[in-house]
Amino acid sequence: MKIKIATIAGLALTIMSCTSGKSSTDSSVNTDENNTTMTSVENIKWVISTLEGQGVSHKEQNGQSIHFMLDSKNNRVTGFSGCNTFMGTYKLEEGNRISFSQMASTRMACPDADFDEQQILSIFETADNFAISGNTLALNKAKRAPLAIFEKGVMDQSPIVEKYWKLKTLEGKDVKMADNQEREIFFTLKSQDNRITGFAGCNSISGEYTLEEGNRIRFHNLATTLMSCPDVDVKESEFLKIFEIADNYTIIDDVLSLNVGRRAPLAVFEAVYFD
């Protein structure tokens, strides 16, 4: 009888051990699945689909789609709200919780735009969680209906496009804005029609550009206005020459260098985002 009791006890311990091991394994799988759910929202271009329950018929504005993207390397969010680009930071937590900092954006004027940018930016002020189903992402507030729904889109071809690039150095020398200068020297590459626009210190500039693999870039048909600014201490010709000879670029974080061959940068710019 003692032998039988010992045998039964041993079997019970074996079953309990197996059950405990299985429970631990299942818990590990669930944790992995949660991690996969959280990280799958990052490094993807999310294009607007619906806003406050209404379908968005004008997803394309000024040559590009209204979208945002979360960069997992530095926890930064960037996007396009219909006329301007915007940026900020974000934080992910367990349970598909998400929070965003206040967004900064460029200050381009688009009087013909048929979309209220503030509606897009308000999503990030309000959202506190998200849900992913297939190729769609919903940004939500608590358990209410989604604030907005996004779909996976095609990634942009280059981070140089659709940013406000302010001139920092020219041929290795720091550039400072003169007191009597109308505005800072800058340029922007527009995705629509591959156009370049900007300001050279006295005159506005416009033209075209082409991008190729390996961060190759070329500028074409550059033109300027013909304003005379005798009191402005800016050598526009030196700045404009950059676009004649530059053939490649490098970007590290928000710093852009325009180069020719492997020489030292012709000019260095920084991306500017406006509150």
Long-range contacts (C-beta under 8 A, 24 or more apart in sequence): 34-94, 37-96, 37-132, 38-92, 38-94, 38-96, 39-72, 40-132, 41-70, 41-92, 41-98, 41-130, 41-132, 41-137, 42-70, 42-71, 42-72, 42-92, 43-69, 43-70, 43-71, 43-72, 44-69, 44-70, 44-137, 44-152, 45-69, 45-152, 45-153, 45-154, 45-155, 45-156, 46-137, 46-150, 46-151, 46-152, 46-153, 47-150, 47-151, 47-152, 47-153, 48-120, 48-148, 48-150, 49-136, 49-148, 49-149, 49-150, 49-151, 50-146, 50-148, 50-149, 51-119, 51-120, 51-123, 51-147, 51-148, 52-119, 52-147, 52-148, 53-145, 53-146, 58-114, 58-115, 61-110, 61-113, 61-114, 61-115, 62-110, 62-113, 62-190, 62-192, 63-190, 63-191, 63-192, 63-193, 64-156, 64-162, 64-191, 64-192, 65-153, 66-115, 66-120, 67-150, 67-153, 68-124, 68-150, 74-253, 77-103, 77-124, 79-120, 80-162, 81-105, 81-117, 81-120, 81-121, 82-110, 82-113, 82-115, 82-116, 82-117, 82-120, 83-108, 83-109, 83-110, 83-113, 83-115, 83-117, 84-108, 84-110, 84-117, 85-162, 85-163, 85-164, 85-273, 86-121, 86-273, 87-273, 88-124, 95-129, 96-129, 96-130, 96-131, 97-128, 97-129, 98-127, 98-128, 98-129, 98-130, 98-139, 99-127, 99-128, 100-124, 100-125, 100-127, 102-275, 104-273, 104-274, 104-275, 105-273, 105-274, 105-275, 106-163, 106-164, 106-272, 106-273, 106-274, 107-274, 108-188, 120-148, 123-147, 123-148, 156-191, 157-211, 158-211, 158-215, 159-251, 160-189, 160-211, 160-217, 160-249, 160-251, 160-256, 161-189, 161-190, 161-191, 161-211, 162-188, 162-189, 162-190, 162-191, 163-188, 163-189, 163-271, 164-188, 164-271, 164-272, 164-273, 164-274, 165-256, 165-269, 165-270, 165-271, 165-272, 166-269, 166-270, 166-271, 166-272, 167-239, 167-267, 167-268, 167-269, 168-255, 168-267, 168-268, 168-269, 168-270, 169-265, 169-267, 169-268, 170-238, 170-239, 170-242, 170-266, 170-267, 171-238, 171-266, 171-267, 172-264, 172-265, 178-232, 178-233, 178-234, 180-231, 180-232, 181-232, 181-234, 182-229, 182-232, 185-234, 185-239, 186-269, 186-272, 187-269, 196-222, 196-243, 200-224, 200-234, 200-236, 200-239, 200-240, 201-229, 201-232, 201-234, 201-235, 201-236, 201-239, 202-227, 202-228, 202-229, 202-232, 202-234, 202-236, 203-227, 203-229, 203-236, 205-240, 207-243, 214-248, 215-248, 215-249, 215-250, 215-251, 216-247, 216-248, 217-246, 217-247, 217-248, 217-249, 217-258, 218-246, 218-247, 219-243, 219-244, 219-246, 239-267, 242-266, 242-267
